[in-house]
Amino acid sequence: MASGPTKSVEHWVDTRDGATGFARLDAEPFPVFEPGWVWLVGAGPGAPGLMSLLCYHALQNCDVVVYDALVNPDILRWVRTGAELEYAGKRGGKPSPTQRDITLRLIELAQAGKRVLRLKGGDPFMFGRGGEECQNLAGSHIPFRVVPGITAGVGGLAYAGMPATHRDTNHSVIFLTGHDASGRMPANVNWEAVAKASPVIVMYMAVKHLSEIAAALLAGGRAPDDPVTILSNASMPQQQVATTTLAGAGDFIRQNDPPTPALVVVGHAADWRTMLDWYRGGLRENRIG
């Protein structure tokens, strides 16, 4: 049988300036961070090494960083000298700026000619209200760029040895939030449909309402012995993983009060941890990830 043409790929590296390693990035044509622009950037699930090159570029070129509670402070060490830092974290049950206040502040800073970096944990569009902020920026004629980040529901699971998908476990996965804008369990989620829709469910911000969520999934037909994994501080040296079952989830939360931020994973993605749990021991000593 005749084979088709083989394509060769040539790897060309310009070493004329003698730069090596990360220094070679200095000559790359990164997009210009213009005054009056807002960049909505995902910083990843926690470990600084998981942020993107564009995230680092934004840190080096912004005038002000408006950052969330879930942004690892170690990432802020890389902001350029002279840039301002403004905390705009929202944590359940604690005094927090309103979403409207945050958005108005972004608009105000941009209209003042600042290069505004809106830095969010994970990905801006995955339960991060990034879409809402972009809507308001667009409505105020503020130019913006979105830089995706590694969301905890994928990257965090990888650090816990749990593939989000696996051919032998699940061909689909559902991502959902454990509370709505009011802080209560989402009322507009069809829990019966969710219970039957995918073998693996990944829930953000669900620890507080896990007892009610578990009851709703059980009522929808989910198996009582379905594994439930609670992953706290994903990708960080203090990462913790706790396991229970769907039937026992409520009692587990009441008795153990796992640390947050945490992901709740329902389903047999947890089965792979005995073989794939790689992030332990000395590997956790490196703050970069």
Buried (B, 14 or more C-beta within 10 A) or exposed (E): EEEEEEEEEEEEEEEEEEEEEEEBEEEEEBEEBEEBBBBBBBBBBBBBEBBBEBBBBBBBBBBBBBBBBBBBEBBBEEBEEEBEEBEBBBEEEEEBBEBEEBBBBBBEBBEEEBBBBBBBBBBBBBBBBBEBBBEBBEEBEBEBBBBBBBBBBBBBBBBBBBBBBBEEBBEEBBBBBBBEEEEEBBEEBEBBEBBEEBBBBBBBBBBBBBBBBBBBBBEBEBEEEBBBBBBBBBBBBEBBBBBBBBBBBBEBBEEEEBBBBBBBBBBBBBBBBEEBEEBEEEEBEEEEB
